[in-house]
Amino acid sequence: MDTQIWYAIFSTICGGVNGAFSRLGEIRTLGMLRSRFEAIPTAFGKHLVPGHGSQPKRREREKEDKNLHIDKFSDIWNAFIISLRDEDLINNRERDLLIVPSSAGDTSVFQWPPFLLASKIPMALDMAKSVKKRDEELRKRINQDPYTFYAVIECYETLLNILYSLMAETSDKKVVDRIRESLEDSIERQSLVREFRLDELPQLSAKFDKLLTLLLKTEEEHDTTIKTQIANLLQDTMEIITQDIMKNGQGILKDENRDNQLFANLNLDSIKDEAWREKCVRLQLLLTTKESAIYVPTNLEARRRITFFANSLFMKMPRAPQVRSMMSFSVLTPYFKEEVLFSTEDLHKKNEDGISILFYLRKIYPGTPIFIYLTIVNVNYLLLSANAHHELLHANR
């Protein structure tokens, strides 16, 4: 009895120590997943993506580019999340919050899944409203949370990208250029708080939300009513920026050489582009999601699968070899509903062990009337051969 007790204690301790060193259960909750998500692409690349070149060169390349394997990880992660949606374990909104955008690379920062960036923009707007004196204080507060910094940069660059894609006139683009240059110049001179009324930013955010909603509802790029509504929203937005937010922006909208009204001619060709619409959906999520996404997904099975997937990347495992270094293998059994066609010669051809496909099928499926199928195949083959021979004779006459 004592031996069994001590054995149980010893095995528990040894198992716990071994599991800790093997990094089992590295991520147990969604909160831990959020805090460790930035390390998951690196773990994925380390264990599942084969290296190239010599070890020293690979280490230098990894130091230069921290996002070396992020693109490959994004494809796997998105396929995993879509499979959860296909099984109805998550809803459409949770899918949009969990997925990595296919338009990654359009911004200077990596576009993390929105569930990591949820509520960061409303928080940043509140920070901007409360800061009254120095830019350094605002920058410090935003940089305290790296995901807040990522969200701010992504929203700014994505918004510019969408605005430029809507404008067909050079004069309209010049207005946005002047606003952008004034903003970036103020940031560089650390005079943003003095030259901009940051407490008006929530009003601007609400206008952009309305604009994105209208763009996502639009299905026909030639609808004049929709174009008018979008043009009016853009005009209101620019007036808010130049008159309410910028202290010295009153002259930006004045252009004596402009022939028509501002934003009178719009380019709506992008509204049918799926990647562009996905970009608008993501931007709207970042602007409007005020509650934390700590409980996304809500389904327990989806949570279990996500944490298991993340845990599997941190477990101690050998590195993946290159494909050319792997042993080749083949499987005779076809996939579900896959058609496999063999000639009579292939069915009777023996391998190095003296086993043919026909012999294998006889042993694996005893009692199956396979000779009936072979007879049908042979008759069809003879009929096709006879028809081909007959057509050849007629062609030679």
C-alpha positions in Angstrom: 0.0 0.0 0.0 2.8 2.4 0.9 4.6 1.6 -2.3 1.5 2.4 -4.4 1.0 5.7 -2.6 4.6 6.8 -3.0 4.5 5.6 -6.7 1.4 7.8 -7.3 3.1 10.8 -5.7 6.3 10.2 -7.6 4.6 9.7 -10.9 2.5 12.9 -10.4 5.6 15.0 -9.6 7.6 13.5 -12.5 4.7 14.0 -14.9 4.2 17.6 -13.8 7.9 18.4 -14.2 8.1 16.7 -17.6 4.9 18.4 -18.8 6.3 21.8 -17.7 9.6 21.3 -19.5 7.7 20.0 -22.6 5.5 23.2 -22.4 2.2 21.3 -22.2 -0.7 23.6 -21.2 1.2 26.8 -22.1 -2.1 28.5 -22.9 -5.1 27.5 -20.8 -7.5 30.4 -21.1 -8.5 33.0 -23.7 -6.8 35.7 -21.6 -3.5 33.8 -21.8 -4.2 33.4 -25.6 -4.5 37.2 -26.0 -1.4 37.9 -24.0 0.7 35.3 -25.9 -0.8 35.7 -29.3 2.1 37.8 -30.6 4.5 34.8 -29.9 2.3 32.3 -31.7 3.4 33.1 -35.3 7.0 32.7 -34.2 6.3 29.4 -32.6 4.5 28.3 -35.7 7.4 29.2 -37.9 9.9 27.6 -35.6 8.2 24.2 -35.4 6.2 23.8 -38.6 8.0 25.8 -41.3 11.3 24.3 -42.5 14.3 26.5 -42.4 16.4 27.6 -45.4 20.1 28.0 -45.6 22.6 27.7 -42.9 21.8 28.1 -39.2 23.8 31.4 -38.7 22.2 33.0 -41.7 18.7 32.0 -40.6 19.3 33.5 -37.2 20.4 36.8 -38.7 17.3 36.9 -40.9 15.0 36.2 -37.9 16.6 39.1 -36.0 16.1 41.4 -39.0 12.4 40.4 -39.6 10.3 39.5 -36.6 7.3 38.8 -38.9 9.2 36.2 -40.9 6.5 33.5 -40.7 3.4 35.7 -40.1 2.0 35.3 -43.6 2.2 31.5 -43.5 0.7 31.5 -40.1 -2.2 33.8 -41.2 -3.2 31.3 -43.9 -3.4 28.4 -41.4 -5.1 30.5 -38.7 -7.8 31.8 -41.2 -8.5 28.2 -42.4 -8.8 27.1 -38.8 -11.3 29.9 -38.0 -13.3 29.3 -41.2 -13.6 25.6 -40.3 -15.1 26.7 -36.9 -17.6 28.8 -38.7 -18.5 26.0 -41.1 -19.2 23.8 -38.2 -21.4 26.6 -36.7 -19.3 26.9 -33.6 -18.9 30.6 -34.0 -21.1 33.2 -35.7 -20.3 35.7 -38.4 -19.3 38.5 -36.1 -17.0 36.2 -34.1 -15.4 35.0 -37.3 -14.8 38.6 -38.4 -13.2 39.3 -35.0 -10.9 36.3 -35.0 -9.8 36.2 -38.6 -6.6 37.8 -40.0 -7.3 40.0 -43.0 -6.3 38.9 -46.4 -5.2 42.4 -47.2 -2.3 42.2 -44.8 0.6 44.3 -46.1 -1.5 47.4 -46.9 -0.3 49.0 -43.6 3.1 49.5 -42.0 2.1 47.4 -39.0 0.9 43.8 -38.9 -2.9 43.6 -38.9 -3.6 41.4 -35.9 -7.1 39.8 -35.5 -9.7 42.3 -34.4 -10.4 40.5 -31.2 -7.0 41.6 -30.0 -7.6 45.2 -31.1 -11.3 45.5 -29.9 -12.1 48.6 -27.9 -8.5 50.0 -28.5 -9.7 52.9 -30.8 -12.4 54.1 -28.4 -9.9 53.9 -25.6 -7.4 55.9 -27.7 -10.0 58.6 -28.4 -10.7 58.9 -24.7 -6.9 59.3 -24.0 -6.7 62.0 -26.7 -9.6 63.9 -25.1 -8.0 63.8 -21.7 -4.5 65.0 -22.8 -4.4 68.8 -23.0 -0.7 69.9 -22.7 2.0 67.7 -24.2 2.2 65.2 -27.1 4.7 63.2 -25.2 2.1 62.3 -22.6 -0.3 61.1 -25.3 2.4 59.1 -27.1 3.4 57.5 -23.8 -0.1 56.4 -22.9 -0.8 54.9 -26.4 2.5 53.0 -26.4 1.8 51.4 -23.0 -0.3 48.9 -24.8 1.3 47.7 -28.1 -2.1 46.6 -29.5 -3.5 50.2 -29.0 -0.5 51.5 -31.0 -1.1 48.9 -33.8 -4.8 49.8 -33.9 -4.2 53.5 -34.2 -1.6 53.2 -37.0 -3.8 50.6 -38.9 -6.9 52.8 -38.7 -5.1 55.9 -39.9 -3.4 54.2 -42.8 -6.5 52.1 -43.8 -8.7 55.2 -43.7 -6.4 57.1 -46.0 -6.3 54.1 -48.3 -10.1 54.0 -48.5 -10.5 57.7 -49.0 -8.0 57.8 -51.8 -9.7 54.9 -53.5 -13.0 56.8 -53.6 -11.7 60.0 -55.1 -11.5 60.4 -58.9 -10.5 64.1 -59.0 -6.9 65.3 -58.4 -8.3 68.4 -56.5 -10.1 66.1 -54.0 -6.9 64.1 -53.4 -5.0 67.3 -52.8 -7.4 68.3 -50.0 -6.7 65.0 -48.2 -3.0 65.4 -48.9 -2.9 68.8 -47.2 -4.7 67.4 -44.2 -2.4 64.5 -44.0 0.7 66.6 -44.4 -0.5 69.0 -41.7 -1.2 66.2 -39.3 2.1 64.4 -39.9 4.0 67.7 -39.6 2.4 68.4 -36.2 3.3 64.9 -35.0 6.9 65.4 -36.1 7.1 68.8 -34.3 5.3 67.4 -31.3 2.6 70.1 -31.5 -0.4 67.9 -32.2 -2.2 68.8 -28.9 -1.7 72.5 -29.5 -2.7 72.6 -33.1 -5.6 70.1 -33.1 -8.8 69.9 -30.9 -8.6 66.2 -30.1 -11.7 66.3 -28.0 -13.7 66.5 -31.3 -12.3 63.1 -32.6 -15.4 61.1 -31.4 -17.5 63.2 -33.7 -15.2 62.4 -36.6 -15.2 58.7 -35.7 -19.1 58.7 -35.8 -19.0 60.3 -39.3 -16.6 57.6 -40.6 -18.8 54.9 -39.1 -21.7 56.3 -41.1 -19.6 56.5 -44.3 -18.4 52.8 -43.9 -22.0 51.6 -43.3 -23.1 53.4 -46.4 -20.3 52.0 -48.5 -21.0 48.4 -47.3 -24.7 48.7 -48.1 -23.9 50.0 -51.6 -24.1 47.3 -54.4 -24.2 49.4 -57.6 -21.4 51.8 -58.3 -23.5 53.8 -60.8 -26.3 54.6 -58.3 -26.5 58.4 -58.3 -28.5 58.6 -55.1 -25.8 56.7 -53.2 -23.0 58.8 -54.8 -24.8 61.9 -53.6 -25.1 60.6 -50.0 -21.4 59.5 -49.9 -20.3 62.9 -51.3 -22.4 64.8 -48.7 -20.8 62.6 -45.9 -17.3 63.3 -47.2 -18.0 67.0 -47.4 -19.3 67.0 -43.8 -16.3 65.0 -42.7 -13.8 67.4 -44.3 -15.6 70.3 -42.7 -15.3 68.7 -39.3 -11.6 68.1 -39.8 -10.7 71.5 -41.1 -13.0 73.7 -39.0 -13.7 71.8 -35.8 -10.6 69.8 -35.2 -7.8 71.7 -37.0 -7.1 75.2 -35.5 -5.4 76.5 -38.6 -7.2 74.5 -41.3 -9.8 77.0 -42.6 -8.0 77.6 -45.9 -7.6 74.0 -46.9 -11.0 73.6 -48.6 -10.7 76.9 -50.5 -9.5 76.4 -54.1 -10.2 79.1 -56.6 -9.3 76.8 -59.5 -11.9 74.1 -58.7 -14.5 73.9 -61.4 -17.1 71.8 -59.5 -18.1 71.0 -56.0 -15.8 69.1 -53.6 -16.2 65.3 -54.0 -18.8 65.7 -56.8 -17.1 63.0 -58.8 -16.4 59.7 -57.0 -14.9 56.4 -58.0 -17.0 53.6 -56.6 -15.5 50.8 -58.7 -14.0 49.2 -55.5 -17.3 48.5 -53.8 -17.5 45.1 -55.6 -14.0 44.1 -54.7 -14.1 41.6 -51.9 -10.8 42.5 -50.3 -11.8 46.2 -50.3 -15.1 45.4 -48.6 -13.3 43.2 -46.1 -11.1 46.2 -45.3 -14.1 48.4 -44.7 -15.7 45.7 -42.4 -12.5 45.4 -40.4 -12.1 49.2 -40.1 -15.7 49.6 -38.9 -15.1 46.9 -36.3 -12.1 48.7 -34.9 -13.9 52.0 -34.8 -17.1 50.9 -33.2 -16.3 47.9 -31.0 -16.4 49.3 -27.5 -16.7 46.2 -25.4 -13.7 43.9 -24.8 -13.6 40.7 -26.9 -12.2 38.7 -24.0 -15.2 36.3 -24.2 -14.9 35.7 -28.0 -15.7 33.1 -28.9 -18.6 32.2 -26.5 -18.9 28.6 -27.6 -17.0 26.3 -25.2 -16.0 23.8 -27.9 -14.6 26.6 -30.1 -12.6 27.9 -27.1 -11.2 24.4 -26.4 -10.1 24.0 -30.0 -8.5 27.4 -30.2 -6.5 26.9 -27.0 -5.6 23.4 -28.1 -4.4 24.7 -31.4 -2.3 27.4 -29.7 -0.9 24.9 -27.1 0.2 22.5 -29.9 2.5 25.2 -31.3 4.4 25.6 -28.0 4.9 21.9 -27.3 8.4 20.5 -27.5 8.6 18.9 -31.0 11.3 18.3 -33.6 11.7 20.9 -36.4 9.9 20.2 -39.6 12.4 19.0 -42.3 12.3 20.3 -45.9 10.0 18.4 -48.3 12.9 17.1 -50.3 14.4 15.6 -47.1 11.1 13.7 -46.2 10.6 10.1 -47.1 8.1 9.7 -50.0 5.0 7.7 -49.3 1.9 6.7 -51.2 -1.5 5.4 -50.3 -3.6 3.1 -52.5 -6.9 3.8 -50.7 -8.6 6.7 -52.5 -10.1 9.7 -50.8 -13.9 10.0 -50.3 -15.7 9.8 -53.7 -12.4 10.1 -55.6 -12.3 8.3 -59.0 -9.3 6.1 -59.5 -8.8 4.5 -62.9 -6.5 1.6 -63.6 -5.9 -0.2 -66.9 -6.0 -4.0 -66.9 -2.3 -4.1 -67.1 -2.0 -1.9 -64.0 -4.4 -4.2 -62.1 -2.2 -7.3 -62.8 1.2 -5.6 -62.5 3.2 -6.9 -59.6 5.4 -4.9 -57.3 8.8 -5.9 -56.0 7.0 -8.1 -53.4 5.0 -10.0 -56.1 1.7 -8.4 -55.1 -0.7 -6.8 -57.6 -3.5 -4.4 -57.0 -6.0 -7.0 -58.0 -4.5 -9.5 -55.5 -4.7 -6.8 -52.8 -8.3 -6.0 -53.5 -9.3 -9.7 -53.4 -7.7 -10.1 -49.9 -9.0 -6.8 -48.5 -12.6 -7.1 -49.9 -13.3 -10.9 -50.0 -16.7 -11.8 -51.6 -16.9 -8.6 -53.6 -17.9 -9.5 -57.2 -14.9 -7.6 -58.6 -14.7 -9.8 -61.7 -18.1 -8.5 -62.8 -16.7 -4.9 -62.8 -13.5 -6.2 -64.6 -15.7 -7.9 -67.3 -17.7 -4.6 -67.8 -14.4 -2.7 -68.1 -13.0 -5.1 -70.6 -16.2 -5.1 -72.7 -16.3 -1.3 -72.7 -12.6 -1.2 -73.6 -13.2 -3.6 -76.6 -16.2 -1.6 -77.8 -14.2 1.7 -77.7 -11.3 0.0 -79.5 -13.7 -1.4 -82.2 -15.3 2.0 -82.7 -11.9 3.7 -83.0 -10.7 1.1 -85.5 -13.9 1.5 -87.5 -13.5 5.3 -87.6 -9.9 4.9 -88.7 -10.9 2.7 -91.6 -13.5 5.2 -92.8 -10.9 8.0 -92.5 -8.4 6.1 -94.7 -10.9 5.4 -97.5 
